[in-house]
Amino acid sequence: MRTTITISEDLLKKTVKTSGKKFVSEAIVSSLTEYHALRERMNFLEKLFQHKLPHSFSQIKRQRKKRQWYS
């Protein structure tokens, strides 16, 4: 899809250099794809850690001493 956006020249140069892509459009698509994937992972981790874990570190440590916890 063709679109027109305003991006500072410095940011665009940094994006192309950092991404390692040859063309500006490839660099932008790559950056947006990575950003979207990062946001999905962050949302997943937020949902994951909202729930209380069924065990604690001290429980695991005690059970390992008794050889009842396997990882």
C-alpha positions in Angstrom: 0.0 0.0 0.0 1.4 3.4 -0.9 1.2 6.1 1.7 2.8 9.5 2.5 4.3 10.1 5.9 6.6 12.7 7.4 9.7 11.3 9.1 12.7 13.2 10.2 15.8 12.6 8.0 18.0 11.6 11.0 15.5 9.0 12.2 15.1 7.6 8.7 18.9 7.3 8.2 19.2 5.6 11.6 16.4 3.2 10.7 18.0 2.2 7.4 21.4 1.8 9.0 20.2 -0.2 12.0 17.9 -2.5 9.9 20.7 -3.3 7.4 18.2 -3.0 4.6 19.1 -1.6 1.2 16.0 0.4 0.6 14.1 2.9 2.8 10.7 1.1 2.3 12.2 -2.3 3.3 13.7 -0.7 6.4 10.4 0.9 7.4 8.5 -2.4 6.8 11.1 -4.3 8.8 11.0 -1.8 11.7 7.2 -1.9 11.8 7.1 -5.7 11.7 9.6 -5.9 14.5 7.7 -3.3 16.6 4.4 -5.2 16.1 6.0 -8.5 17.2 7.6 -6.8 20.2 4.2 -5.3 21.3 2.6 -8.8 20.9 5.3 -10.3 23.1 4.9 -7.6 25.7 1.1 -8.0 25.8 1.5 -11.7 26.2 3.9 -11.3 29.1 1.6 -8.7 30.8 -1.3 -11.2 30.6 1.0 -14.1 31.8 2.2 -12.3 34.9 -1.2 -10.9 35.9 -2.1 -14.3 37.3 -0.6 -15.5 40.6 1.8 -18.4 40.2 0.8 -21.7 41.9 4.2 -22.0 43.5 6.9 -19.7 44.9 10.7 -19.8 44.9 10.8 -20.9 48.5 8.4 -23.8 47.7 10.5 -24.9 44.8 13.7 -24.7 46.9 12.2 -26.8 49.7 10.9 -29.4 47.2 14.2 -29.7 45.4 15.9 -30.4 48.7 13.4 -33.2 49.2 13.8 -34.2 45.5 10.1 -33.6 44.8 10.4 -30.8 42.3 11.6 -31.5 38.8 12.4 -28.9 36.2 
